[in-house]
């Protein structure tokens, strides 16, 4: 396995770094975070620079890119202090490009090309987090229409996205296999009966997260996405790549926190010498570096496996699990090295520390990743 960057990848990342120096300085990120504002200026810059369509097939106006390149871009954005949610649309829209109708695909791509979130993923519910099979939102046909009723939780971008890709259970469920009761629906967020209520969070202040209530939301048959009864399988098709994208973003965030802490350790003088001269600080720096190298190896290897058509059920779960835990440990050590200043909002390490923690929950909890990987690992030895 050769992870040396190609000339094209090096040029791409250099252009991204220049864009971020110009359009995503730390002063702008700090302002957005403090004001709970979406960093639209940065998103617009990414879109104008072609990054919004990187990885999208050519037939939809995009620029094809392999998985390794996609992960390198994700890592570079968060390594330079950018938000994790600013990149990855090409992966999140895969469900629509594969299963959507021509009209639904056109609506999706119109939003993506404009630098907007095309849709919110309507999966999680109060009683259905890790247990997605417990989804209680229903669809029911009445008088030639389809009506959606339910309650979705922790919906990111619900205040901005024009549509919800809504997973709902057949209210008149008759299938022997309960998984065949789920279907995907393309639900306009401005429809009567849709109500979004923002949640207050300890982090993630640049991105809204909402409870969404669906009360007799009227749809038609053309709003079905893909095949009826196949919604659960369709929802699972891209989870492994999305988990890897989270891991790549965590790798970059950990590098960002590490580099800030390392520079501070060389500059901060106590007892007449830089604190980096102390072995306890050197121990933290060394252990942080080991974790980052391990994270990088896992992310790059898993991306390489995807590009080479190698199954990644185990490696993607391991990468998500390890990176979520290790990145939090690196951010915490970085904050400890920086001391009091690290605990203030003037220091971006505090933001990284707050925002990193959620990734041990979202995109698959630590416990679910252990279950996914553990079960698959043991299967190889039976």
Secondary structure, DSSP 4 states (H G I P E B T S, - for coil): ---PPPHHHHHHHHHHHHHHHHH--HHHHHHHHHTT---HHHHHHHHHTTGGGBTS-GGGT-B---HHHHHHHHHHHHHTT--GGGS-HHHHTHHHHHHS-HHHHHHHHHHHHTT---EEEE--BTTBSS-GGG---EEEEETTEEEEEEEEEEEETTTT-SEEEEEEEETT---SSGGGGEEEEEEETTSTTEEEEEPP-SS-TTS-EEEEEEEEEEE-GGGEESSTT-HHHHHHTTHHHHHHHHHHHHHHHHHHHHHHHHHHHHH-EETTEEGGGSHHHHHHHHHHHHHHHHHHHHHHHHHHHHHTT---HHHHHHHHHHHHHHHHHHHHHHHHHHHHHHTSTTSHHHHHHHHHGGGGTTTS-HHHHHHHHHHHHHHTT-
